[in-house]
Amino acid sequence: MAALEILAGTYALPWLGFLMVMGYFLVVTLLLRLPRKHRVAVPRYTPPEGISPAAAAWMLERGKLPRAMAAAMVNMAAKGFLRIEQYGDTYTLHKLETAAAHLEPEEDALACSCFPRKNVEFSFDDTNDYLLDAITEFQAALQSVLEPQYYSENLILSAPAWAVSILSIFSALYLGGVFALIESFASAFFLGLGILMVLGCFAVAVRNLPGTLKKLGTHMPGRTVPPRPWTGHDWAPPILLLVACAGLVALARIATPMAATVIGALFIVNAIFYHALRGPTPAGKELLNQLADFKKFLAEVDADSISRANSPDRSPNQIQTNAAYALALGLDRGWGEQFVGAIANVVESLVVFTAPSDLADDPKAPRVELNLK
């Protein structure tokens, strides 16, 4: 009854747009994830040929960067190209003087971006220009390997929902009387910027909050994995969620609570389904089957020992070859998951809030240190 009253009220049009967007996303997501033909899972003793740990993580998480980047770095450490050191929630990558390992294309992209010259220092933080280049080059290298054969962005499928969402937001703002308050270009600009910032905060929070909740789960009674320590990075998702909610409260005061509610609902549904529409091609689905078979073998042989042997409080002294695949496949629930979580908030924030640019290399850059601050 309440839903019918909403659809029959003043904000019927924007709420109808929300229902259309929600329904569209649900239908398309279900179609993209139709059950595959029944197959018999057989343990696979080696990873699929030509698929690196980073590529495996990229496929399994539908194009998300943090786990793929972490898997690439761990694989580079396993090959003896670099060393990972940890001090609390700060991680530092040191390129070894004897580094001469054969790197995968995306690993080579990271090496070229993070270690352009000898004695180069590089900080992994929200303002580092080299990190933007590293993310851009790493993503481009993975896309060149996996797209379009194994993986598709499916952005064209999101276009109708985005169009309806934009129209619904404008409709809610109009019905809330916001446009009547705009007196100049500057006020319109700051209003638009504020709305985009709220959307960005929602996007980053929605994408990283599950990792924070999983970390809290490691401290619950009856856990089967080592408890991962709480760090400064873990505050980012809840803080961004609070900032987004505060933005909607401010919008409710400027306009009306109903206008802020429908706009917030549209933000949330778009943030949730943005990655859901990305996915594998038919060849990619077969590749995921092979990865599932390899995961079955790895879970029974190495995963438990990797999770328990490496404390989340300090980086491992030695990194085995399968450790990168265990991290990529979500089997390392100890130090590896802590490493992914430390990377996630910084990388996701940069991806959402900053447009990477082609920046010239600093000729004075010395040895690279990758610090997660």
N, C-alpha and C positions, 0 to 999 in steps of 0.2 A: 504493500500500500504506500509506504514511504517513497519507494522508487517511482511509483506512478505519479505521486504528488510533485516530485522533483521534475519529472518529464513534462508535467502539465503546467509548471510554473514559469517564471520569467526567464530562467536559465535553461529552458528546454533545449534550445539549439546547441549550446556548448556541451551539455550532458549527452545529447544524442550523438554528437561528434565523438565524445569519449567512448560511448558504447560501440560505435562503429570501429574506432581504432582498436579497442580491446578485442572485439570479435574478429577483426581482420587478422591481428597478430596471432590470436589463438588458432585460427583455421590454417594460416600459412605455416605456422610452426608445426602443427600436427601433420600437415601434408609433407613437410620436409623430413619429419621423423617417423614416417610410416614404418611399421615393423618390417625388418628384412626377412628374407626366407630363412627358415630354420636351418641352422648349421651345427655341426658337431665340433665343439671346441677341442682342439688338440694342442697340448703345450708346444710352444716353439722355442727352441734352445738359443736362437740368435735373433736379433732385431731384423726387421725387413731391410733388404739391401738398399743402400743409398739413403736411409732415413736416420738422421742424427738424433741425439736426445732433444735438441732444441726443436727440430721439425716434428718429433713425436708429441712434445708438449703443445706446440702450436696447433696441431690437428685435434688433440684431445680437448683443448680448451677453446676451440673455435676462434683462433686468432688472437687470443690474449697474450700480451707480451711478457709479464713478469716471470712466470714459470719457465717460459722458453729461454729468456735471458739468463736466468739462474742455472738452468740445465746446461746452457752453452758454456758458462763460466766454470762450472764444476767439471765439465768434460775437458776444458782447456787445462784445468789443474791436474786432472787425471793423466793427461798426456805429458805433463811436465813443462807446460808452457808458462804457467804462472803459479803463484802460491796465494792462498786466501788466508788472511789473518782476521781475527775477531777480538774486539775489545768492547765488551758490553753489547750495545746495539750498534756499534760501528764496525764495519767490515772494510778491509783494505786488500786490494789486489796488487801483488808485486810481480812484475814480469821477471822471469828468471834469466840470468845471464846466459845460461846454456840452452835457452828456448829455441828449438829447431823442429818442433813437432809439425806434423801435417794437420792442418786445420780444415774444418768444414767451411763452406762459403760464408755462412752467417758468423762463424767464429772468427774467420779472417776479417770480416767487416768490423767486428768488435775490436779486434786487435789493432786494425788500422786507425780506427776512430779514437780508441782509448790510449794506444801506445804509438803515436805517430813518429816519435823520435826517442832517442835515449834520454834518460834523465827528465822525463816529462811528468809533471804532477797534475793529477786530475781528481777533483772532488765530485762525488755523486750526491748532488743536492738539488734543490729546486731552482737554482739560478745558474747552474753550470751550462755554458753554451756547448761544451764538448759532449755533454750527455745527450743533448738534443740531436747532435750529429750522429752519435752512437746509436740512438734509438732509430733514427731515420734509416741509417745504413743497414742496421741489423734487420729491420722489418723488410726493407727492399730485397735483401739477400734471401730471406725465407720465402717471400712471395715469388721470387724468380725460380725457386726450387719447387714450390708446391702449387702455385697457381699457373694456369687454370686446370692442370691435370687432376690434382687431388683436392683442391679447396677453392671455394667461391665466396666472395664477400656478399653476394646477393643484395647489393645496395638497391637495385632496381625494385626489389620487392618491398623495401621500406618506404619508397617514395610516396605511394598513395597514403600511407598512414601519416607520414610527416606533413603532407599537404593538408589533410583533414585536421591534424593537430594544430597547425598554425592558424587555420581559419577558426577553429574552436577557441583558441587562446585570444585571438583578436575579438571574437564575439563576446567572450567573457569580460574582457577589458572594457569593451564598449558598453555592455550592459551594467558593468560596475561603475560607470561614470568616470573612468580613468582618463579617457581622451578629452573630456571636458576640462580637466585640470592641466593639460599640456598647453603651456603658453609660449614656448619657444622651442627651437631646434635642440638647444642644450638640455631642456627638461625631457624631451622625447628620447634623446641619446642616452641619458643616464637611466631612464626608465628601462629602455631596451637592454642596456648593459647589466642592470640589476637582475632582470629576468634571466638573461643568459648565464649570469653567475650562479643564480639559484639552480638552474638546470645543470650546470657543471658540477656543483656541489652534490646534487642528488646522484649524478652519474658516477662520480668517484666513490661516494659512500656506498651505493648499491653494489658496485663491482668489488669493493674491498671488505665490506662488512662480513660476508660469509667467512673469510679467512680469520678475522678477529674472533668470531663466534666459535670457530673450530679450535682456536688456541685456548679459549676459555674452557672448551670441552676437555682439553688435556689435563685440567686441574680437577675435574669431577671425580667422585669416588667410582672405583671400578674401571678406571681408564686402563687401556692396554698399550699405551705409548708413553714415552717420557714427557713429563710436563714441560711445556715451553715457556720461558720467562716472558713476562710482560715488559715491553719496551716503549720508548717514546713514539715509535712508529704506529703502535696499535691505537693511540688516541686519535689518529687522523680521521678514520671513518666515522666514529660517533660525533666528533667535533664538526665535521663537514655536514653530517646529517642535521645537527642542531643549527648550524648556520643556515642551511636550506630551509628548515622549519621557521627560523627567525625571519628569513626573507619573505616567506609566505604570510607570516603574521603581520609584517610591515605592509605587505600588499593588501591584506584584509582591512587594515586601518585606512589605507589610501582609497581602496575601492569598497568591496563588501566581503564578508566571510565566505559567501557562496562562490564569488568569483575566484578567490584564492584557493578554495577547495577544489574546484573543477580544474584549475590550472595545475595545482599540485598533483592531482590524480593523473593528468595527462603527462606530466614530467616523469612520474614514477613508472607508468606503463611503458613509456618510450625507453627509459633507462634500462628496464628489465629485459625488454624484448630486443634491444639493439643487437646484442651478441647472439641471441637465440636464433635469429634468421641467418646468421653466417653458418656455413656448414660444408661438409664434404660432398664431392661429386660422386658418381657411382664408383669410379676408380678409388676415390678417397674412402668410401665405405668399406671397400675390400681391404684397403690399407689399415683401417681401424680394426678390422677383424684380425689381421696379422699382429697388430700391436696388442690386442686383447689376448691372443694366444701366447705372445712373448711375456706379457704381464703375468699370466697364470703361472708360467714357469718361474719367473723372477720372484713372484710372491712366495712361492713354496721353497725357494732355495736361498735367496740372499736378502730379501726385504726386511725380515725381522731382525737379522743381525746388523744390517746397516742402520736401522732406526734406533736400536738399543746401544750400539757400540759408540755412536757419535753423540755426545752430550750437546743439547741445544745451547749451552752456555759458552762453548768454545769450538773453534773450527777444528776439524779432524787433522791429525798429523799426516796421515796418508789417505789419499782418496783413490778408491778402486775404480776400475773402468765402468763397472755396472752401477756405480753410485749415481752417475749422471742419468742413466735410464730409470733408476729407481725414483729419483726426484721427478723426472719428466712424467712418469706414469702414476705419480701420487702415492708411491709406496714408502718413501722415506718420510716418516711422520715425526722425526726428531730434528736434528740439526738442519737437514735439507729444507723442511717446511718452514723453519725459523728464517732461513736465508731467503726463501721466496717471499715471506711476509715482509721482511725488511725492504726488499726491492719494490714490492707491489705499490705501496702508497706513494713513493716518489715517482715511479714511472707512470702510473695511472694519472697522477695529478699533472705531470708534464704533458701527457698525451691529450688530456681534456682541455687544459687551460692555456697551453702554449702551442703556437704554430712553429714547428721546427723550420729553421732557415739554413741555407748554405753559408756557413761562416768560414772565413779564411783561417788557416792554421796559424797559431801564434809561433813565430820563429824562435821565441825564447823559452818554449815549453820544455821542462826537464823530464825526469823519470816519472811514469804514471803511478799514482796511488788512487784507487777508487774507494772513496769514503762514503759510507751510508750514514748521514748525519740526521 
